Amino acid sequence: MIGKITLAIIKPDAVKNGYIGPILFHIINAGFFIRAIKMTEISQKLAKKFYYEHKKNLFFESLVKFMSSGPIVLIILEKENAVKNFRNLIGNKNPIKAKVGTIRKLYASSLEKNAIHGSDNDKNAFRECRFYFSDIEIFF
């Protein structure tokens, strides 16, 4: 499955603003197959564990607080070159710099509240999917 899956997280800002449906529409319309999906809330402890690689960055505490501030939607997506294709679909982390038509350009309000997470490489995609979907062994 490596190379064919990625993790998407619809972040608390997008959930709060009612963008789950429109974002899923963009994802499906781009040819991604949803392998697993769930809505949940994460604790600050779990967010710190997930974003551990960013621990030394100035934005770490703010990111943890934000990601644990409300419901999120976790999605395992499948498609050839999933990570690259999904990163192109979601656009630049900064919605001001994101291309027209990308998810972040359409639904993000700021660099921090940028609507959606996408894995940045195949290794992290596999790790991230396992982190949130450890109970779904059939796909791995």
Backbone hydrogen bonds, N-H to C=O, Kabsch-Sander energy under -0.5 kcal/mol:
donor,donor_aa,acceptor,acceptor_aa,energy
4,K,1,M,-2.7
5,I,1,M,-0.7
6,T,77,L,-1.7
8,A,75,I,-2.8
9,I,117,H,-1.7
10,I,73,V,-2.7
11,K,9,I,-0.8
11,K,115,A,-2.4
14,A,11,K,-0.6
15,V,11,K,-2.2
16,K,12,P,-2.7
17,N,13,D,-1.8
18,G,15,V,-1.7
19,Y,14,A,-2.8
23,I,19,Y,-2.4
24,L,20,I,-2.7
25,F,21,G,-2.4
26,H,22,P,-1.9
27,I,23,I,-2.3
28,I,24,L,-2.8
29,N,25,F,-2.7
30,A,26,H,-1.3
31,G,28,I,-2.0
32,F,27,I,-1.7
33,F,78,E,-2.5
34,I,32,F,-0.5
35,R,33,F,-0.8
35,R,76,I,-2.7
36,A,76,I,-1.2
38,K,74,L,-2.1
40,T,72,I,-2.4
47,A,43,S,-2.4
48,K,44,Q,-2.6
49,K,45,K,-1.7
50,F,46,L,-2.5
51,Y,47,A,-2.7
52,Y,49,K,-1.0
54,H,51,Y,-2.4
55,K,52,Y,-2.3
57,N,54,H,-2.2
60,F,57,N,-1.6
63,L,59,F,-2.8
64,V,60,F,-2.6
65,K,61,E,-2.4
66,F,62,S,-2.6
67,M,63,L,-2.9
68,S,64,V,-1.4
69,S,66,F,-1.8
72,I,40,T,-3.1
73,V,10,I,-1.9
74,L,38,K,-3.1
74,L,72,I,-0.5
75,I,8,A,-2.6
76,I,36,A,-2.4
77,L,6,T,-2.8
77,L,75,I,-0.6
78,E,33,F,-2.2
79,K,4,K,-2.2
81,N,3,G,-0.7
82,A,3,G,-1.4
82,A,79,K,-1.1
85,N,81,N,-2.8
86,F,82,A,-2.6
87,R,83,V,-2.7
88,N,84,K,-1.9
89,L,85,N,-1.7
90,I,86,F,-2.4
91,G,87,R,-1.9
97,K,94,N,-1.5
98,A,94,N,-1.0
102,T,99,K,-1.9
103,I,89,L,-2.1
104,R,90,I,-2.3
106,L,102,T,-2.1
107,Y,103,I,-2.8
108,A,104,R,-1.8
109,S,113,K,-2.4
110,S,113,K,-1.4
114,N,112,E,-1.3
116,I,114,N,-2.1
117,H,9,I,-2.3
119,S,7,L,-1.4
125,A,121,N,-2.4
126,F,122,D,-2.1
127,R,123,K,-2.2
128,E,124,N,-3.4
129,C,125,A,-2.5
130,R,126,F,-2.2
131,F,127,R,-2.1
132,Y,128,E,-1.8
133,F,129,C,-2.2
136,I,133,F,-1.8
137,E,135,D,-0.9
139,F,136,I,-0.6
140,F,137,E,-1.8
